[in-house]
Amino acid sequence: MVGSQPRIITVANQKGGVGKTTTAINLATALAAIGERVLIVDLDPQGNASTGLGIDRVEREISSYDLLIGEATIAQSAVKTAVPGLSVVPSTLDLLGVEMEISAAPDRAVRLRSAIESSDGGATFFDYILIDCPPSLNLLTLNSMAAADSVLVPLQCEFFALEGLSQLLHTVDQVRANLNPRLTIQGIVMTMFDGRNNLANQVVQDVRTHMGDKVYDTVIPRNVRVSEAPSYGKPAILYDLKCSGSQAYLQLASEVIRRERVLRAA
């Protein structure tokens, strides 16, 4: 696929603490492990995806902020990680002020799309671009959805899961109607699942009842090794390949690729 436009998946949920960044990092690593060339664009000012991939803050000379204000290309801002085939456009705290800087610009919601689609920008080097969004429905998240082919939604196995999901799906519908008619839901992945918890099992059942085949078969378990990995600057798949969380993310990558094949053929 290198040489053509990459498939762009935004990983989004307006709620924090649902495993969004963990999913972006480990899904990207799993895709790279099977030979895909993958880029993560870190659009969260907290920069957790960048940190979790071992990119120190002093190394982030060019960031996603520079992409959005038009002062850098994908090629200039992408940094190689320790994972072969996986690069990241890192985030810095400059992103906190970017909304005020570009809010008056008529193209404020499509800045990221323009950077990716730029003929000399370097995006065509990659097969997949995953965008890690902030935990809110703001201009950064709108930029990610305006640029994406599809949205992957991590959903924690908790009581209010469906309530938060309905708000996100409404935003996706609005973006599709006004900014990006090709945007689809790639899938919903249930995260932090504890099979010993009756509530978690009930939440998974309820989400599958409401969303049908939009929900991935793979469920990501609550796993200590996955939680530990970011503090070592590594994806869980590198930190402990054999743990249940890593194995689940490898299964999720297989599901994503199968769905992408169907979407491309449609």
VEXDREN-2710 file (C-alpha; in Angstrom, 1 decimal):
% VEXDREN-2710
k/r/px/py/pz
1/MET/0.0/0.0/0.0
2/VAL/3.0/2.3/0.3
3/GLY/2.8/5.0/-2.3
4/SER/-1.0/5.4/-2.0
5/GLN/-3.0/7.2/0.6
6/PRO/-2.9/5.3/4.0
7/ARG/-5.9/4.0/5.8
8/ILE/-6.6/6.5/8.7
9/ILE/-8.2/5.3/11.9
10/THR/-8.9/7.7/14.7
11/VAL/-9.1/6.2/18.2
12/ALA/-11.6/8.3/20.1
13/ASN/-13.7/8.5/23.2
14/GLN/-14.5/11.7/25.1
15/LYS/-14.2/9.9/28.4
16/GLY/-10.7/9.6/30.0
17/GLY/-9.4/6.4/31.5
18/VAL/-11.0/4.0/29.0
19/GLY/-7.8/2.6/27.5
20/LYS/-7.8/4.8/24.5
21/THR/-4.1/5.5/24.3
22/THR/-3.2/2.0/25.4
23/THR/-5.3/0.7/22.5
24/ALA/-3.8/3.1/20.0
25/ILE/-0.2/2.1/21.0
26/ASN/-0.7/-1.6/21.1
27/LEU/-2.9/-1.8/18.0
28/ALA/-0.3/0.1/16.1
29/THR/2.5/-2.2/17.4
30/ALA/0.5/-5.3/16.5
31/LEU/-0.1/-3.9/13.0
32/ALA/3.6/-3.1/12.6
33/ALA/4.5/-6.6/13.9
34/ILE/2.7/-8.2/10.9
35/GLY/4.5/-6.0/8.4
36/GLU/2.4/-2.9/8.1
37/ARG/4.0/0.6/8.1
38/VAL/2.2/2.5/10.8
39/LEU/2.2/6.1/12.1
40/ILE/0.6/7.3/15.3
41/VAL/-0.4/11.0/15.4
42/ASP/-0.5/12.0/19.0
43/LEU/-3.2/14.7/19.2
44/ASP/-3.6/14.6/23.0
45/PRO/-1.7/17.5/24.8
46/GLN/-0.9/15.1/27.6
47/GLY/1.3/13.2/25.2
48/ASN/0.8/9.8/26.7
49/ALA/1.1/7.9/23.4
50/SER/4.4/9.6/22.8
51/THR/5.7/8.8/26.3
52/GLY/4.3/5.2/26.0
53/LEU/6.4/4.7/22.9
54/GLY/9.6/5.9/24.6
55/ILE/9.8/9.4/23.0
56/ASP/11.3/11.7/25.6
57/ARG/9.9/15.2/25.8
58/VAL/13.3/16.7/24.9
59/GLU/13.2/14.8/21.6
60/ARG/9.9/16.4/20.5
61/GLU/11.3/19.2/18.6
62/ILE/8.6/19.0/15.9
63/SER/5.2/17.9/17.0
64/SER/1.5/17.5/16.0
65/TYR/1.1/21.2/17.0
66/ASP/3.4/22.1/14.1
67/LEU/1.3/20.0/11.8
68/LEU/-1.9/21.8/12.7
69/ILE/-0.4/25.3/12.4
70/GLY/1.0/24.4/9.0
71/GLU/4.7/24.7/9.9
72/ALA/5.7/21.0/9.4
73/THR/4.8/18.0/7.3
74/ILE/4.3/14.4/8.3
75/ALA/7.7/13.6/7.0
76/GLN/9.3/16.3/9.1
77/SER/7.5/15.5/12.3
78/ALA/7.4/11.7/12.4
79/VAL/9.8/10.1/14.8
80/LYS/10.8/6.4/14.5
81/THR/10.2/4.3/17.6
82/ALA/11.9/1.2/19.0
83/VAL/9.2/-0.8/17.2
84/PRO/10.3/-1.6/13.6
85/GLY/7.8/-0.1/11.2
86/LEU/6.2/2.2/13.8
87/SER/6.7/5.9/13.9
88/VAL/4.9/8.7/15.9
89/VAL/4.2/12.3/15.4
90/PRO/4.7/13.3/19.1
91/SER/2.6/15.7/21.1
92/THR/3.7/18.6/23.2
93/LEU/1.8/21.0/25.6
94/ASP/1.7/23.5/22.8
95/LEU/-1.4/21.7/21.7
96/LEU/-3.2/23.2/24.7
97/GLY/-3.3/26.6/22.9
98/VAL/-3.8/25.5/19.3
99/GLU/-7.6/25.8/19.4
100/MET/-7.3/29.5/20.2
101/GLU/-4.7/30.0/17.5
102/ILE/-6.7/28.4/14.6
103/SER/-10.3/28.9/15.8
104/ALA/-10.9/31.8/13.5
105/ALA/-9.4/30.1/10.4
106/PRO/-12.0/28.8/7.9
107/ASP/-10.1/25.5/7.6
108/ARG/-9.7/25.0/11.3
109/ALA/-11.4/21.6/11.4
110/VAL/-9.4/20.2/8.4
111/ARG/-5.9/21.2/9.2
112/LEU/-4.8/17.6/9.9
113/ARG/-6.5/16.3/6.8
114/SER/-4.6/18.8/4.7
115/ALA/-1.3/17.8/6.3
116/ILE/-2.0/14.1/5.6
117/GLU/-3.2/14.7/2.0
118/SER/-0.4/17.0/1.1
119/SER/1.4/15.5/-1.9
120/ASP/4.9/16.1/-0.5
121/GLY/4.0/15.6/3.1
122/GLY/5.2/12.0/3.5
123/ALA/2.0/10.3/4.6
124/THR/2.0/7.9/1.6
125/PHE/5.0/6.1/3.2
126/PHE/2.6/4.6/5.7
127/ASP/-0.1/1.9/5.3
128/TYR/-2.0/2.9/8.4
129/ILE/-2.2/6.2/10.4
130/LEU/-3.8/5.9/13.9
131/ILE/-4.8/9.2/15.6
132/ASP/-4.8/9.3/19.3
133/CYS/-7.4/11.9/20.4
134/PRO/-7.7/13.8/23.6
135/PRO/-10.5/12.7/26.0
136/SER/-12.9/15.4/24.9
137/LEU/-15.0/16.3/21.8
138/ASN/-13.0/19.5/20.9
139/LEU/-11.4/20.9/17.8
140/LEU/-8.5/18.4/18.0
141/THR/-11.0/15.5/18.0
142/LEU/-12.9/17.1/15.1
143/ASN/-9.6/17.4/13.1
144/SER/-8.9/13.8/13.7
145/MET/-12.4/12.7/12.5
146/ALA/-12.3/15.0/9.5
147/ALA/-9.1/13.4/8.5
148/ALA/-10.0/9.7/9.2
149/ASP/-11.6/6.9/7.2
150/SER/-13.0/5.4/10.3
151/VAL/-13.3/5.7/14.1
152/LEU/-12.3/3.0/16.5
153/VAL/-14.0/3.4/19.9
154/PRO/-12.5/1.9/23.1
155/LEU/-15.3/1.4/25.6
156/GLN/-14.7/0.6/29.2
157/CYS/-16.8/-2.2/30.7
158/GLU/-18.6/0.1/33.2
159/PHE/-22.2/1.1/34.0
160/PHE/-22.3/4.4/32.0
161/ALA/-20.6/3.0/28.9
162/LEU/-23.6/3.2/26.5
163/GLU/-24.4/6.8/27.7
164/GLY/-21.0/8.1/26.7
165/LEU/-21.1/6.1/23.4
166/SER/-24.3/7.7/22.2
167/GLN/-22.8/11.2/22.5
168/LEU/-19.7/10.1/20.6
169/LEU/-21.8/8.5/17.8
170/HIS/-23.8/11.7/17.5
171/THR/-20.5/13.6/16.9
172/VAL/-19.5/11.1/14.3
173/ASP/-22.8/11.6/12.5
174/GLN/-22.3/15.4/12.6
175/VAL/-18.8/15.1/11.2
176/ARG/-20.0/12.8/8.5
177/ALA/-22.8/15.2/7.5
178/ASN/-20.7/18.4/7.6
179/LEU/-17.0/17.6/7.2
180/ASN/-16.2/14.0/6.1
181/PRO/-18.8/11.9/4.3
182/ARG/-16.6/8.9/4.1
183/LEU/-16.3/8.5/7.9
184/THR/-17.5/5.2/9.3
185/ILE/-17.3/3.4/12.6
186/GLN/-14.5/0.9/12.3
187/GLY/-15.5/-0.8/15.5
188/ILE/-16.1/-0.7/19.2
189/VAL/-13.6/-2.5/21.5
190/MET/-14.6/-3.4/25.0
191/THR/-11.6/-2.6/27.4
192/MET/-10.6/-3.3/31.0
193/PHE/-12.8/-6.4/31.1
194/ASP/-12.9/-8.5/34.3
195/GLY/-14.7/-11.7/33.7
196/ARG/-15.2/-12.2/37.5
197/ASN/-17.4/-9.1/37.6
198/ASN/-21.0/-9.6/36.7
199/LEU/-21.5/-6.0/35.8
200/ALA/-18.7/-6.2/33.2
201/ASN/-20.3/-9.2/31.6
202/GLN/-23.7/-7.4/31.6
203/VAL/-22.2/-4.2/30.0
204/VAL/-20.6/-6.3/27.2
205/GLN/-23.9/-8.0/26.6
206/ASP/-25.8/-4.7/26.5
207/VAL/-23.3/-3.0/24.1
208/ARG/-23.5/-6.0/21.8
209/THR/-27.3/-5.9/21.9
210/HIS/-27.4/-2.2/21.0
211/MET/-24.5/-2.1/18.5
212/GLY/-24.5/-5.6/16.9
213/ASP/-21.5/-6.4/14.7
214/LYS/-20.0/-3.0/15.3
215/VAL/-18.5/-4.5/18.4
216/TYR/-15.3/-6.5/18.0
217/ASP/-15.3/-10.1/19.0
218/THR/-12.0/-9.4/20.9
219/VAL/-12.4/-8.1/24.4
220/ILE/-9.4/-6.5/26.1
221/PRO/-9.0/-7.8/29.7
222/ARG/-7.9/-5.7/32.7
223/ASN/-4.2/-6.7/32.9
224/VAL/-1.4/-5.5/35.2
225/ARG/1.3/-6.0/32.6
226/VAL/-0.5/-3.7/30.2
227/SER/-0.8/-1.1/32.9
228/GLU/2.9/-1.3/33.7
229/ALA/4.3/-1.1/30.2
230/PRO/4.0/2.7/29.6
231/SER/6.2/3.4/32.6
232/TYR/8.9/1.6/30.7
233/GLY/8.2/3.5/27.5
234/LYS/7.1/0.3/25.7
235/PRO/3.9/-1.1/24.2
236/ALA/2.6/-4.0/26.2
237/ILE/3.3/-6.3/23.2
238/LEU/7.1/-5.5/23.6
239/TYR/7.0/-5.5/27.4
240/ASP/5.3/-8.9/27.8
241/LEU/4.2/-10.5/24.6
242/LYS/2.6/-13.5/26.4
243/CYS/0.4/-11.6/28.8
244/SER/-3.3/-11.8/28.2
245/GLY/-3.6/-8.1/27.3
246/SER/-0.9/-8.4/24.6
247/GLN/-2.5/-11.4/23.1
248/ALA/-5.8/-9.7/23.0
249/TYR/-4.3/-6.7/21.1
250/LEU/-2.8/-9.1/18.5
251/GLN/-6.3/-10.6/18.0
252/LEU/-7.8/-7.1/17.7
253/ALA/-5.2/-6.2/15.0
254/SER/-6.4/-9.2/13.0
255/GLU/-10.0/-8.1/13.3
256/VAL/-9.2/-4.6/12.3
257/ILE/-7.4/-5.8/9.2
258/ARG/-10.3/-8.1/8.3
259/ARG/-12.7/-5.2/8.6
260/GLU/-10.4/-2.9/6.6
261/ARG/-10.4/-5.4/3.7
262/VAL/-14.1/-5.4/3.7
263/LEU/-14.3/-1.6/3.8
264/ARG/-11.8/-1.3/0.9
265/ALA/-13.7/-3.8/-1.2
266/ALA/-17.0/-2.0/-0.6
END
